[in-house]
Amino acid sequence: MHMEEGRERKNRNNNYQYMCVYFTQAMFMLIPQFFFMTLGITGAALYLIRLARGPHVTLWDKNNNPEPWSKLDPTYQYKFVAINTDYKNLKKEGPDF
């Protein structure tokens, strides 16, 4: 019983590999599409990981730090791309918390 399942699984893997090779040989114009789709999916996944890890203003732990934005330095660049703002030259406005 177990050997038959292993054979079926091996045949399925071989069929999948055969299909991939067949489609890339038969329709070689799809290779750039596969490349850019893989690139886009990888970029989207990395961007979601970046959003989950930072900036440090996100409220993952509300009990220990209910206002994490008050601890940020005004020169901290929290945006992904800052076009018009030079965060290095900003001066702190307001009291320390």
MOPAC internal coordinates of N, CA, C and O (Angstrom, degrees):
PM7 1SCF
backbone

  N    0.0000 0     0.00 0     0.00 0    0    0    0
  C    1.4502 1     0.00 0     0.00 0    1    0    0
  C    1.5367 1   111.10 1     0.00 0    2    1    0
  O    1.2310 1   121.14 1   132.25 1    3    2    1
  N    1.3287 1   115.43 1   -47.75 1    3    2    1
  C    1.4600 1   118.29 1  -178.23 1    5    3    2
  C    1.5241 1   111.75 1   -70.02 1    6    5    3
  O    1.2310 1   120.32 1   146.81 1    7    6    5
  N    1.3105 1   116.99 1   -33.19 1    7    6    5
  C    1.4630 1   119.71 1   179.78 1    9    7    6
  C    1.5193 1   110.71 1   -67.69 1   10    9    7
  O    1.2310 1   120.87 1   144.22 1   11   10    9
  N    1.3350 1   115.94 1   -35.78 1   11   10    9
  C    1.4613 1   119.36 1   179.06 1   13   11   10
  C    1.5232 1   110.86 1   -66.73 1   14   13   11
  O    1.2310 1   120.70 1   140.41 1   15   14   13
  N    1.3375 1   116.26 1   -39.59 1   15   14   13
  C    1.4680 1   119.45 1   177.84 1   17   15   14
  C    1.5254 1   110.60 1   -64.17 1   18   17   15
  O    1.2310 1   120.54 1   140.62 1   19   18   17
  N    1.3227 1   116.58 1   -39.38 1   19   18   17
  C    1.4567 1   120.45 1   178.43 1   21   19   18
  C    1.5167 1   111.73 1   -64.20 1   22   21   19
  O    1.2310 1   120.83 1   140.49 1   23   22   21
  N    1.3386 1   116.02 1   -39.51 1   23   22   21
  C    1.4632 1   119.58 1   178.18 1   25   23   22
  C    1.5189 1   111.16 1   -66.07 1   26   25   23
  O    1.2310 1   121.01 1   137.98 1   27   26   25
  N    1.3347 1   115.67 1   -42.02 1   27   26   25
  C    1.4679 1   119.06 1   179.33 1   29   27   26
  C    1.5225 1   110.60 1   -62.61 1   30   29   27
  O    1.2310 1   120.89 1   137.72 1   31   30   29
  N    1.3101 1   115.90 1   -42.28 1   31   30   29
  C    1.4596 1   120.01 1   179.47 1   33   31   30
  C    1.5285 1   110.53 1   -64.43 1   34   33   31
  O    1.2310 1   120.62 1   139.25 1   35   34   33
  N    1.3427 1   116.42 1   -40.75 1   35   34   33
  C    1.4563 1   120.44 1   178.86 1   37   35   34
  C    1.5253 1   110.43 1   -65.72 1   38   37   35
  O    1.2310 1   120.29 1   139.49 1   39   38   37
  N    1.3325 1   117.05 1   -40.51 1   39   38   37
  C    1.4592 1   120.32 1   178.11 1   41   39   38
  C    1.5204 1   110.99 1   -64.78 1   42   41   39
  O    1.2310 1   120.37 1   141.08 1   43   42   41
  N    1.3359 1   116.90 1   -38.92 1   43   42   41
  C    1.4625 1   120.15 1   177.82 1   45   43   42
  C    1.5200 1   111.01 1   -62.77 1   46   45   43
  O    1.2310 1   120.55 1   137.25 1   47   46   45
  N    1.3323 1   116.56 1   -42.75 1   47   46   45
  C    1.4652 1   119.89 1   178.50 1   49   47   46
  C    1.5221 1   110.86 1   -64.33 1   50   49   47
  O    1.2310 1   120.44 1   139.23 1   51   50   49
  N    1.3277 1   116.77 1   -40.77 1   51   50   49
  C    1.4626 1   119.75 1   178.23 1   53   51   50
  C    1.5188 1   110.91 1   -64.97 1   54   53   51
  O    1.2310 1   120.37 1   140.35 1   55   54   53
  N    1.3376 1   116.90 1   -39.65 1   55   54   53
  C    1.4614 1   120.00 1   178.30 1   57   55   54
  C    1.5246 1   110.72 1   -63.66 1   58   57   55
  O    1.2310 1   120.26 1   139.19 1   59   58   57
  N    1.3202 1   117.12 1   -40.81 1   59   58   57
  C    1.4626 1   120.96 1   179.48 1   61   59   58
  C    1.5291 1   110.65 1   -64.20 1   62   61   59
  O    1.2310 1   120.76 1   135.35 1   63   62   61
  N    1.3327 1   116.16 1   -44.65 1   63   62   61
  C    1.4626 1   119.61 1   178.38 1   65   63   62
  C    1.5205 1   110.51 1   -63.51 1   66   65   63
  O    1.2310 1   120.34 1   139.23 1   67   66   65
  N    1.3305 1   116.95 1   -40.77 1   67   66   65
  C    1.4608 1   120.53 1   178.53 1   69   67   66
  C    1.5234 1   110.65 1   -62.49 1   70   69   67
  O    1.2310 1   120.54 1   137.84 1   71   70   69
  N    1.3400 1   116.57 1   -42.16 1   71   70   69
  C    1.4662 1   119.81 1   179.86 1   73   71   70
  C    1.5222 1   110.76 1   -63.36 1   74   73   71
  O    1.2310 1   119.98 1   137.30 1   75   74   73
  N    1.3340 1   117.65 1   -42.70 1   75   74   73
  C    1.4677 1   120.46 1   179.83 1   77   75   74
  C    1.5191 1   110.95 1   -62.49 1   78   77   75
  O    1.2310 1   120.56 1   135.39 1   79   78   77
  N    1.3245 1   116.54 1   -44.61 1   79   78   77
  C    1.4663 1   120.00 1   179.41 1   81   79   78
  C    1.5178 1   110.23 1   -65.60 1   82   81   79
  O    1.2310 1   120.22 1   138.31 1   83   82   81
  N    1.3367 1   117.19 1   -41.69 1   83   82   81
  C    1.4616 1   120.88 1  -179.07 1   85   83   82
  C    1.5230 1   110.97 1   -62.74 1   86   85   83
  O    1.2310 1   120.49 1   133.52 1   87   86   85
  N    1.3365 1   116.66 1   -46.48 1   87   86   85
  C    1.4596 1   119.17 1  -177.26 1   89   87   86
  C    1.5226 1   111.98 1   -68.05 1   90   89   87
  O    1.2310 1   120.00 1   144.34 1   91   90   89
  N    1.3237 1   117.60 1   -35.66 1   91   90   89
  C    1.4624 1   118.16 1   178.89 1   93   91   90
  C    1.5190 1   111.51 1   -72.22 1   94   93   91
  O    1.2310 1   120.09 1   149.51 1   95   94   93
  N    1.3329 1   117.43 1   -30.49 1   95   94   93
  C    1.4606 1   119.03 1   176.96 1   97   95   94
  C    1.5218 1   111.11 1   -78.43 1   98   97   95
  O    1.2310 1   120.42 1   139.51 1   99   98   97
  N    1.3265 1   116.80 1   -40.49 1   99   98   97
  C    1.4557 1   120.20 1  -176.62 1  101   99   98
  C    1.5226 1   111.37 1   -74.24 1  102  101   99
  O    1.2310 1   120.51 1   141.02 1  103  102  101
  N    1.3184 1   116.63 1   -38.98 1  103  102  101
  C    1.4634 1   120.60 1  -177.22 1  105  103  102
  C    1.5225 1   108.83 1  -125.77 1  106  105  103
  O    1.2310 1   120.79 1  -107.96 1  107  106  105
  N    1.3122 1   116.10 1    72.04 1  107  106  105
  C    1.4629 1   120.48 1  -176.30 1  109  107  106
  C    1.5175 1   112.40 1   -66.35 1  110  109  107
  O    1.2310 1   120.12 1   166.56 1  111  110  109
  N    1.3179 1   117.38 1   -13.44 1  111  110  109
  C    1.4618 1   119.77 1   178.12 1  113  111  110
  C    1.5275 1   111.63 1   -73.49 1  114  113  111
  O    1.2310 1   119.91 1   168.12 1  115  114  113
  N    1.3270 1   117.78 1   -11.88 1  115  114  113
  C    1.4617 1   120.84 1   178.85 1  117  115  114
  C    1.5226 1   112.73 1   -82.06 1  118  117  115
  O    1.2310 1   119.71 1   167.33 1  119  118  117
  N    1.3071 1   118.16 1   -12.67 1  119  118  117
  C    1.4627 1   121.08 1  -177.61 1  121  119  118
  C    1.5308 1   111.60 1   -60.23 1  122  121  119
  O    1.2310 1   118.10 1   134.29 1  123  122  121
  N    1.3373 1   121.23 1   -45.71 1  123  122  121
  C    1.4691 1   119.06 1   176.37 1  125  123  122
  C    1.5284 1   112.77 1   -62.16 1  126  125  123
  O    1.2310 1   120.51 1   145.51 1  127  126  125
  N    1.3250 1   116.63 1   -34.49 1  127  126  125
  C    1.4604 1   119.17 1   178.49 1  129  127  126
  C    1.5275 1   110.51 1   -65.51 1  130  129  127
  O    1.2310 1   120.16 1   136.45 1  131  130  129
  N    1.3357 1   117.29 1   -43.55 1  131  130  129
  C    1.4596 1   120.10 1   176.47 1  133  131  130
  C    1.5230 1   110.70 1   -61.81 1  134  133  131
  O    1.2310 1   120.46 1   139.89 1  135  134  133
  N    1.3224 1   116.72 1   -40.11 1  135  134  133
  C    1.4614 1   120.71 1   179.95 1  137  135  134
  C    1.5263 1   111.11 1   -62.37 1  138  137  135
  O    1.2310 1   120.32 1   130.56 1  139  138  137
  N    1.3295 1   117.00 1   -49.44 1  139  138  137
  C    1.4597 1   119.54 1  -176.79 1  141  139  138
  C    1.5271 1   112.17 1   -72.36 1  142  141  139
  O    1.2310 1   119.99 1   148.80 1  143  142  141
  N    1.3210 1   117.62 1   -31.20 1  143  142  141
  C    1.4627 1   119.04 1   175.00 1  145  143  142
  C    1.5225 1   110.53 1   -66.34 1  146  145  143
  O    1.2310 1   120.51 1   137.58 1  147  146  145
  N    1.3324 1   116.62 1   -42.42 1  147  146  145
  C    1.4606 1   120.42 1   177.36 1  149  147  146
  C    1.5224 1   110.47 1   -64.10 1  150  149  147
  O    1.2310 1   120.40 1   138.75 1  151  150  149
  N    1.3148 1   116.85 1   -41.25 1  151  150  149
  C    1.4604 1   121.13 1   177.78 1  153  151  150
  C    1.5300 1   111.14 1   -62.28 1  154  153  151
  O    1.2310 1   120.15 1   136.28 1  155  154  153
  N    1.3167 1   117.31 1   -43.72 1  155  154  153
  C    1.4596 1   120.99 1   179.60 1  157  155  154
  C    1.5151 1   112.86 1   -66.48 1  158  157  155
  O    1.2310 1   120.19 1   137.70 1  159  158  157
  N    1.3181 1   117.23 1   -42.30 1  159  158  157
  C    1.4639 1   120.67 1   179.42 1  161  159  158
  C    1.5213 1   110.32 1   -66.14 1  162  161  159
  O    1.2310 1   120.39 1   139.46 1  163  162  161
  N    1.3303 1   116.85 1   -40.54 1  163  162  161
  C    1.4630 1   120.22 1   178.05 1  165  163  162
  C    1.5252 1   110.79 1   -65.15 1  166  165  163
  O    1.2310 1   120.23 1   136.93 1  167  166  165
  N    1.3275 1   117.17 1   -43.07 1  167  166  165
  C    1.4657 1   120.20 1   177.86 1  169  167  166
  C    1.5164 1   112.16 1   -63.02 1  170  169  167
  O    1.2310 1   120.22 1   139.39 1  171  170  169
  N    1.3279 1   117.19 1   -40.61 1  171  170  169
  C    1.4632 1   120.34 1   178.66 1  173  171  170
  C    1.5225 1   110.94 1   -65.23 1  174  173  171
  O    1.2310 1   120.30 1   139.41 1  175  174  173
  N    1.3255 1   117.03 1   -40.59 1  175  174  173
  C    1.4617 1   120.22 1   178.89 1  177  175  174
  C    1.5244 1   110.87 1   -65.53 1  178  177  175
  O    1.2310 1   120.26 1   137.31 1  179  178  177
  N    1.3271 1   117.11 1   -42.69 1  179  178  177
  C    1.4656 1   119.83 1   178.40 1  181  179  178
  C    1.5254 1   111.67 1   -65.28 1  182  181  179
  O    1.2310 1   120.31 1   143.72 1  183  182  181
  N    1.3306 1   117.02 1   -36.28 1  183  182  181
  C    1.4577 1   120.00 1   178.07 1  185  183  182
  C    1.5278 1   110.82 1   -67.46 1  186  185  183
  O    1.2310 1   119.90 1   141.21 1  187  186  185
  N    1.3261 1   117.79 1   -38.79 1  187  186  185
  C    1.4619 1   120.15 1   176.88 1  189  187  186
  C    1.5239 1   111.34 1   -66.05 1  190  189  187
  O    1.2310 1   120.52 1   143.42 1  191  190  189
  N    1.3275 1   116.60 1   -36.58 1  191  190  189
  C    1.4649 1   119.41 1   175.91 1  193  191  190
  C    1.5209 1   109.98 1   -65.35 1  194  193  191
  O    1.2310 1   120.25 1   140.24 1  195  194  193
  N    1.3281 1   117.13 1   -39.76 1  195  194  193
  C    1.4637 1   120.83 1   177.99 1  197  195  194
  C    1.5213 1   110.86 1   -63.75 1  198  197  195
  O    1.2310 1   120.39 1   138.72 1  199  198  197
  N    1.3226 1   116.86 1   -41.28 1  199  198  197
  C    1.4568 1   119.78 1   178.40 1  201  199  198
  C    1.5239 1   111.43 1   -64.97 1  202  201  199
  O    1.2310 1   120.41 1   144.52 1  203  202  201
  N    1.3191 1   116.82 1   -35.48 1  203  202  201
  C    1.4593 1   119.99 1  -179.80 1  205  203  202
  C    1.5246 1   111.80 1   -72.35 1  206  205  203
  O    1.2310 1   119.72 1   148.30 1  207  206  205
  N    1.3253 1   118.14 1   -31.70 1  207  206  205
  C    1.4613 1   121.35 1  -177.34 1  209  207  206
  C    1.5188 1   113.44 1   -87.70 1  210  209  207
  O    1.2310 1   119.21 1   153.23 1  211  210  209
  N    1.2833 1   119.12 1   -26.77 1  211  210  209
  C    1.4507 1   120.43 1  -175.64 1  213  211  210
  C    1.4971 1   110.02 1  -164.30 1  214  213  211
  O    1.2310 1   117.04 1    -9.55 1  215  214  213
  N    1.2548 1   123.23 1   170.45 1  215  214  213
  C    1.4548 1   126.48 1     4.24 1  217  215  214
  C    1.5218 1   110.65 1   -69.81 1  218  217  215
  O    1.2310 1   120.70 1   -10.53 1  219  218  217
  N    1.2824 1   116.26 1   169.47 1  219  218  217
  C    1.4525 1   120.54 1  -172.36 1  221  219  218
  C    1.5152 1   112.59 1   -80.90 1  222  221  219
  O    1.2310 1   120.22 1  -159.98 1  223  222  221
  N    1.2973 1   117.19 1    20.02 1  223  222  221
  C    1.4554 1   121.59 1   178.84 1  225  223  222
  C    1.5253 1   110.06 1   -93.69 1  226  225  223
  O    1.2310 1   119.88 1   168.42 1  227  226  225
  N    1.3065 1   117.84 1   -11.58 1  227  226  225
  C    1.4606 1   120.47 1  -177.51 1  229  227  226
  C    1.5164 1   110.67 1   -66.48 1  230  229  227
  O    1.2310 1   121.10 1   -32.58 1  231  230  229
  N    1.2932 1   115.51 1   147.42 1  231  230  229
  C    1.4609 1   121.34 1  -176.26 1  233  231  230
  C    1.5229 1   110.63 1   -97.83 1  234  233  231
  O    1.2310 1   120.21 1  -102.75 1  235  234  233
  N    1.3222 1   117.20 1    77.25 1  235  234  233
  C    1.4554 1   120.05 1   175.07 1  237  235  234
  C    1.5250 1   109.85 1   -84.59 1  238  237  235
  O    1.2310 1   120.05 1   145.41 1  239  238  237
  N    1.3246 1   117.51 1   -34.59 1  239  238  237
  C    1.4637 1   121.39 1  -176.69 1  241  239  238
  C    1.5259 1   108.37 1  -123.68 1  242  241  239
  O    1.2310 1   120.59 1   -87.75 1  243  242  241
  N    1.3207 1   116.48 1    92.25 1  243  242  241
  C    1.4642 1   120.39 1  -176.45 1  245  243  242
  C    1.5260 1   112.44 1   -78.01 1  246  245  243
  O    1.2310 1   119.69 1   158.86 1  247  246  245
  N    1.3198 1   118.21 1   -21.14 1  247  246  245
  C    1.4618 1   120.18 1  -176.35 1  249  247  246
  C    1.5255 1   112.20 1   -74.56 1  250  249  247
  O    1.2310 1   119.84 1   135.68 1  251  250  249
  N    1.3215 1   117.90 1   -44.32 1  251  250  249
  C    1.4592 1   120.64 1  -176.29 1  253  251  250
  C    1.5243 1   113.15 1   -82.68 1  254  253  251
  O    1.2310 1   120.22 1   148.76 1  255  254  253
  N    1.3183 1   117.18 1   -31.24 1  255  254  253
  C    1.4596 1   120.36 1  -177.14 1  257  255  254
  C    1.5308 1   108.71 1  -142.97 1  258  257  255
  O    1.2310 1   119.67 1   -94.19 1  259  258  257
  N    1.3283 1   118.23 1    85.81 1  259  258  257
  C    1.4665 1   119.27 1  -175.55 1  261  259  258
  C    1.5317 1   113.69 1   -71.48 1  262  261  259
  O    1.2310 1   119.39 1   158.27 1  263  262  261
  N    1.3190 1   118.77 1   -21.73 1  263  262  261
  C    1.4675 1   121.97 1   179.14 1  265  263  262
  C    1.5299 1   109.58 1  -128.09 1  266  265  263
  O    1.2310 1   119.49 1  -102.49 1  267  266  265
  N    1.3306 1   118.58 1    77.51 1  267  266  265
  C    1.4689 1   119.64 1  -176.68 1  269  267  266
  C    1.5207 1   113.11 1   -71.45 1  270  269  267
  O    1.2310 1   119.68 1   159.33 1  271  270  269
  N    1.3122 1   118.22 1   -20.67 1  271  270  269
  C    1.4629 1   120.55 1  -178.56 1  273  271  270
  C    1.5199 1   112.18 1   -70.92 1  274  273  271
  O    1.2310 1   119.85 1   160.87 1  275  274  273
  N    1.3448 1   117.88 1   -19.13 1  275  274  273
  C    1.4608 1   119.60 1  -179.78 1  277  275  274
  C    1.5302 1   111.88 1   -75.37 1  278  277  275
  O    1.2310 1   119.50 1   163.55 1  279  278  277
  N    1.3225 1   118.56 1   -16.45 1  279  278  277
  C    1.4596 1   121.16 1   179.70 1  281  279  278
  C    1.5244 1   113.03 1   -92.69 1  282  281  279
  O    1.2310 1   120.01 1   177.45 1  283  282  281
  N    1.3222 1   117.58 1    -2.55 1  283  282  281
  C    1.4610 1   120.09 1  -178.81 1  285  283  282
  C    1.5220 1   111.00 1   -77.90 1  286  285  283
  O    1.2310 1   121.42 1   -39.34 1  287  286  285
  N    1.3054 1   114.90 1   140.66 1  287  286  285
  C    1.4499 1   121.98 1   174.99 1  289  287  286
  C    1.5324 1   108.37 1   -75.03 1  290  289  287
  O    1.2310 1   118.87 1   -35.09 1  291  290  289
  N    1.3357 1   119.76 1   144.91 1  291  290  289
  C    1.4676 1   119.24 1  -179.53 1  293  291  290
  C    1.5262 1   113.01 1   -66.14 1  294  293  291
  O    1.2310 1   120.10 1   162.98 1  295  294  293
  N    1.3255 1   117.42 1   -17.02 1  295  294  293
  C    1.4593 1   119.31 1   178.11 1  297  295  294
  C    1.5252 1   112.22 1   -89.22 1  298  297  295
  O    1.2310 1   119.66 1  -178.17 1  299  298  297
  N    1.3387 1   118.26 1     1.83 1  299  298  297
  C    1.4630 1   121.88 1   178.73 1  301  299  298
  C    1.5232 1   109.01 1   -75.17 1  302  301  299
  O    1.2310 1   120.38 1   -57.56 1  303  302  301
  N    1.3255 1   116.88 1   122.44 1  303  302  301
  C    1.4618 1   120.74 1   179.94 1  305  303  302
  C    1.5204 1   108.06 1   -85.40 1  306  305  303
  O    1.2310 1   120.73 1   -74.86 1  307  306  305
  N    1.3158 1   116.21 1   105.14 1  307  306  305
  C    1.4556 1   120.63 1  -177.04 1  309  307  306
  C    1.5186 1   112.27 1   -94.01 1  310  309  307
  O    1.2310 1   119.77 1   168.80 1  311  310  309
  N    1.3142 1   118.04 1   -11.20 1  311  310  309
  C    1.4593 1   120.64 1   178.09 1  313  311  310
  C    1.5237 1   110.04 1   -88.00 1  314  313  311
  O    1.2310 1   121.08 1   -25.20 1  315  314  313
  N    1.3295 1   115.54 1   154.80 1  315  314  313
  C    1.4646 1   120.45 1   178.44 1  317  315  314
  C    1.5239 1   110.06 1   -66.02 1  318  317  315
  O    1.2310 1   120.34 1   133.63 1  319  318  317
  N    1.3338 1   116.96 1   -46.37 1  319  318  317
  C    1.4606 1   122.70 1   177.51 1  321  319  318
  C    1.5238 1   107.57 1  -133.19 1  322  321  319
  O    1.2310 1   120.45 1   -55.64 1  323  322  321
  N    1.3110 1   116.74 1   124.36 1  323  322  321
  C    1.4560 1   121.29 1   177.20 1  325  323  322
  C    1.5224 1   108.01 1  -108.90 1  326  325  323
  O    1.2310 1   120.34 1   -70.72 1  327  326  325
  N    1.3213 1   116.96 1   109.28 1  327  326  325
  C    1.4622 1   120.80 1  -174.34 1  329  327  326
  C    1.5258 1   110.97 1   -86.74 1  330  329  327
  O    1.2310 1   120.07 1   128.74 1  331  330  329
  N    1.3175 1   117.47 1   -51.26 1  331  330  329
  C    1.4647 1   120.97 1  -173.40 1  333  331  330
  C    1.5188 1   113.94 1  -100.05 1  334  333  331
  O    1.2310 1   119.20 1   170.65 1  335  334  333
  N    1.3112 1   119.13 1    -9.35 1  335  334  333
  C    1.4564 1   121.43 1  -174.43 1  337  335  334
  C    1.5207 1   110.29 1  -107.75 1  338  337  335
  O    1.2310 1   120.99 1   -52.66 1  339  338  337
  N    1.3226 1   115.71 1   127.34 1  339  338  337
  C    1.4555 1   121.26 1   174.63 1  341  339  338
  C    1.5228 1   107.35 1  -100.84 1  342  341  339
  O    1.2310 1   120.25 1   -77.93 1  343  342  341
  N    1.3065 1   117.13 1   102.07 1  343  342  341
  C    1.4587 1   121.57 1  -173.81 1  345  343  342
  C    1.5240 1   112.70 1   -71.86 1  346  345  343
  O    1.2310 1   119.64 1   161.56 1  347  346  345
  N    1.3180 1   118.29 1   -18.44 1  347  346  345
  C    1.4596 1   120.07 1  -178.99 1  349  347  346
  C    1.5245 1   111.87 1   -71.69 1  350  349  347
  O    1.2310 1   120.06 1   151.58 1  351  350  349
  N    1.3336 1   117.49 1   -28.42 1  351  350  349
  C    1.4617 1   120.85 1  -176.17 1  353  351  350
  C    1.5260 1   113.37 1   -97.28 1  354  353  351
  O    1.2310 1   119.33 1  -176.90 1  355  354  353
  N    1.3104 1   118.88 1     3.10 1  355  354  353
  C    1.4638 1   120.56 1   179.65 1  357  355  354
  C    1.5222 1   110.47 1   -73.42 1  358  357  355
  O    1.2310 1   121.12 1   -34.44 1  359  358  357
  N    1.3107 1   115.46 1   145.56 1  359  358  357
  C    1.4536 1   121.09 1   176.40 1  361  359  358
  C    1.5204 1   108.33 1  -109.16 1  362  361  359
  O    1.2310 1   121.32 1   -30.33 1  363  362  361
  N    1.3023 1   115.07 1   149.67 1  363  362  361
  C    1.4518 1   120.00 1  -177.50 1  365  363  362
  C    1.5178 1   109.67 1   -73.12 1  366  365  363
  O    1.2310 1   121.52 1   -49.15 1  367  366  365
  N    1.3286 1   114.70 1   130.85 1  367  366  365
  C    1.4575 1   120.91 1   177.50 1  369  367  366
  C    1.5219 1   108.32 1  -117.35 1  370  369  367
  O    1.2310 1   120.77 1   -52.92 1  371  370  369
  N    1.2999 1   116.12 1   127.08 1  371  370  369
  C    1.4561 1   119.49 1   177.07 1  373  371  370
  C    1.5152 1   112.16 1   106.02 1  374  373  371
  O    1.2310 1   120.90 1    -9.01 1  375  374  373
  N    1.3205 1   115.88 1   170.99 1  375  374  373
  C    1.4704 1   120.73 1  -175.88 1  377  375  374
  C    1.5303 1   111.69 1   -79.89 1  378  377  375
  O    1.2310 1   121.65 1   -16.29 1  379  378  377
  N    1.3415 1   114.45 1   163.71 1  379  378  377
  C    1.4649 1   120.84 1   173.39 1  381  379  378
  C    1.5207 1   108.72 1   -80.39 1  382  381  379
  O    1.2310 1   120.81 1   -35.74 1  383  382  381
  N    1.3084 1   116.05 1   144.26 1  383  382  381
  C    1.4706 1   120.82 1   177.73 1  385  383  382
  C    1.4946 1   109.93 1  -107.16 1  386  385  383
  O    1.2310 1   120.10 1   180.00 1  387  386  385

